């Protein structure tokens, strides 16, 4: 069992899937599900389901949705610390097409303004007790800068989130222990339209210690040094329920196995298995992940 601290956003997820081809400007008949989400929140739930001891620094509102989300995290054995806030809980709305693939998403995450340097400072002693710090780029740039500058002796593992948000890491590439991103996020980060092996090599050349680059349902490329770029084959799953949370599941599996000292390839293979399970779930985290806890030993 690993003792892990994570810092980032938490959402209420509304996932709507159209029964037929999406039509603009009209009401589309479909199905709506409501669940808890957010990259770091999803990641911490996955890690807790695997049997890890987890501490989460996140922002949750004082509304009913926030209270229920906090109760859910605590029920999973996760220790949660949040700032005092007047903002509503962060909310994410995903519209899926009839193939269950994301068509468009909107996120109201104003509450992340309170997940700031002042709040992080108040938990300085707690953060220093951990060897690894897991963050996402939902944090504002000043807070990300503060974390890298203050905890230089820690191994910082980063999730890219989006092509725009990943740019917040640009000043700190040589300080990143592990970066998980997709191909478009990686291209945005270094502003070069490379692909696959060349893209991983370029990220490593800039000082990132470990790189994991996914590309939707295609193979995953990774590397820990410039001379040894690896590939994890991904088997295409044609029938699935939902794509939201699959990248978070991959990230969680990588974290879990890397912190156990497993090879990066083994970590990605485990994360890919978790992502496949998440594809079959109605929510952003599959309860079936708990069945993998034995693999954590």
SVG drawing of the C-alpha trace seen along z (x, -y; Angstrom):
<svg xmlns="http://www.w3.org/2000/svg" viewBox="-36 -33 56 43">
<polyline fill="none" stroke="black" stroke-width="0.4" points="0.0,0.0 1.4,-3.4 0.8,-6.7 -0.1,-9.2 -1.0,-12.9 -2.8,-14.5 -3.7,-18.1 -6.3,-19.1 -9.9,-19.5 -13.1,-17.6 -16.3,-17.8 -19.9,-16.8 -20.2,-15.1 -23.3,-15.2 -22.9,-12.8 -25.5,-12.9 -25.5,-10.4 -27.6,-10.8 -29.6,-7.8 -29.2,-8.9 -26.9,-11.1 -26.6,-14.5 -28.5,-17.3 -27.7,-21.0 -30.3,-23.4 -32.8,-20.9 -33.5,-18.7 -31.8,-15.3 -33.3,-12.2 -30.8,-10.3 -29.8,-9.2 -28.3,-11.3 -26.2,-10.1 -24.8,-12.0 -21.6,-11.0 -18.5,-12.4 -15.6,-13.3 -12.6,-15.6 -9.2,-14.2 -7.6,-14.2 -10.8,-13.1 -11.2,-10.2 -7.5,-9.4 -7.7,-9.4 -10.8,-7.1 -9.1,-4.6 -6.0,-4.6 -8.1,-4.2 -10.0,-1.3 -6.6,0.3 -5.9,0.2 -3.7,-2.8 -3.8,-5.3 -4.7,-8.6 -4.8,-12.3 -6.6,-14.7 -6.2,-18.5 -9.1,-19.8 -11.9,-22.4 -15.5,-21.4 -18.4,-23.7 -20.8,-24.0 -23.8,-22.9 -25.6,-19.6 -23.7,-18.2 -20.4,-19.1 -21.5,-17.6 -22.4,-14.3 -19.1,-14.2 -17.2,-14.8 -19.1,-11.9 -18.3,-9.7 -14.6,-10.4 -14.5,-9.8 -16.5,-6.5 -13.6,-5.3 -11.1,-5.9 -9.7,-9.1 -8.5,-12.0 -9.9,-15.2 -8.8,-18.8 -10.6,-21.7 -10.4,-25.5 -13.2,-27.7 -15.1,-28.9 -18.2,-30.8 -18.1,-29.2 -20.4,-26.3 -18.9,-22.9 -17.1,-22.4 -19.5,-21.0 -18.7,-19.2 -21.2,-18.6 -20.3,-16.1 -22.4,-15.5 -21.6,-12.2 -22.7,-11.2 -24.6,-8.0 -21.2,-6.2 -20.7,-7.1 -17.7,-9.3 -17.4,-12.9 -18.8,-15.5 -18.4,-18.6 -17.9,-19.3 -18.3,-22.4 -16.7,-22.8 -17.6,-25.4 -14.6,-25.3 -14.4,-28.8 -14.0,-27.2 -10.4,-26.3 -9.5,-30.0 -9.6,-28.9 -7.2,-26.0 -4.4,-28.5 -0.9,-29.2 -2.3,-30.3 -4.2,-27.0 -1.3,-24.9 1.0,-26.7 -1.4,-25.8 -0.6,-22.1 3.1,-22.5 4.1,-20.1 1.7,-17.4 3.0,-17.7 6.6,-17.4 5.9,-14.0 5.3,-12.5 8.0,-11.4 5.6,-11.9 3.2,-14.8 0.5,-14.2 -1.0,-17.3 -3.1,-18.3 -3.0,-21.4 -6.4,-22.6 -4.4,-24.5 -3.6,-28.0 -0.1,-28.7 1.1,-30.6 0.1,-27.6 1.9,-25.2 5.0,-27.4 4.9,-27.5 4.6,-23.7 7.7,-23.1 9.7,-25.8 8.8,-24.8 9.1,-21.0 12.2,-20.6 13.2,-17.5 9.9,-15.7 9.0,-13.6 6.2,-15.5 3.8,-13.5 1.7,-15.6 -1.5,-15.1 -1.8,-17.3 -5.7,-17.7 -5.9,-19.6 -3.7,-21.1 -4.2,-24.6 -3.8,-23.8 -0.6,-21.7 1.3,-24.8 1.4,-25.8 4.1,-23.2 6.5,-24.7 8.8,-26.4 9.2,-23.2 9.9,-20.4 13.2,-19.4 11.6,-19.2 8.8,-16.8 9.3,-13.2 6.5,-11.8 4.1,-13.4 1.1,-11.6 -0.6,-13.3 -2.1,-12.5 -0.5,-13.3 -2.2,-16.6 -1.3,-17.8 2.3,-16.8 2.4,-18.7 1.0,-21.8 3.4,-21.6 6.5,-21.8 4.8,-23.5 6.1,-20.9 3.9,-18.7 5.9,-15.5 4.2,-12.1 4.8,-8.9 8.5,-8.0 9.8,-11.4 7.4,-13.2 8.4,-11.1 12.1,-11.7 11.5,-15.4 9.8,-15.5 12.6,-13.5 15.2,-15.7 13.7,-18.7 14.4,-17.0 11.2,-15.2 12.2,-12.0 9.4,-9.7 6.9,-10.3 3.6,-8.5 1.8,-9.6 -1.6,-8.1 -3.6,-8.6 -7.3,-7.7 -7.6,-4.0 -4.2,-3.7 -1.0,-2.3 0.7,-4.1 4.2,-5.4 6.5,-5.9 10.1,-6.5 12.5,-7.0 15.6,-7.7 16.2,-8.8 17.6,-5.5 14.7,-3.3 11.3,-4.4 8.7,-1.7 5.2,-0.9 2.3,0.7 -0.2,2.2 -3.8,1.2 -6.5,3.5 -9.5,1.6 -12.8,2.0 -15.6,1.4 -18.5,1.6 -18.3,-0.5 -20.5,-2.7 -18.5,-5.8 -15.1,-7.3 -15.1,-9.8 -12.5,-8.9 -10.5,-6.4 -7.5,-8.6 -7.7,-9.1 -7.8,-5.3 -4.7,-5.0 -3.0,-7.7 -4.0,-5.9 -2.6,-2.6 0.7,-4.2 0.9,-6.0 0.1,-2.8 2.7,-0.7 5.4,-3.3 5.2,-4.0 5.6,-0.3 8.8,-0.3 7.4,1.5 8.8,0.7 7.1,-2.0 5.9,0.5 4.3,2.7 2.7,-0.4 1.2,-1.4 -0.1,2.1 -1.8,2.1 -3.2,-1.4 -4.5,-0.4 -6.3,2.5 -8.0,0.1 -8.9,-2.2 -10.6,0.8 -12.6,1.5 -13.7,-2.1 -14.9,-2.1 -17.5,0.5 -18.7,-1.7 -21.5,-4.2 -19.4,-6.5 -15.9,-8.0 -14.6,-5.4 -15.6,-1.8 -16.4,-0.1 -14.9,3.0 -11.4,1.4 -11.7,2.6 -11.3,6.2 -7.8,5.3 -6.6,4.5 -4.9,7.9 -2.6,6.9 -1.3,4.1 0.4,6.6"/>
</svg>
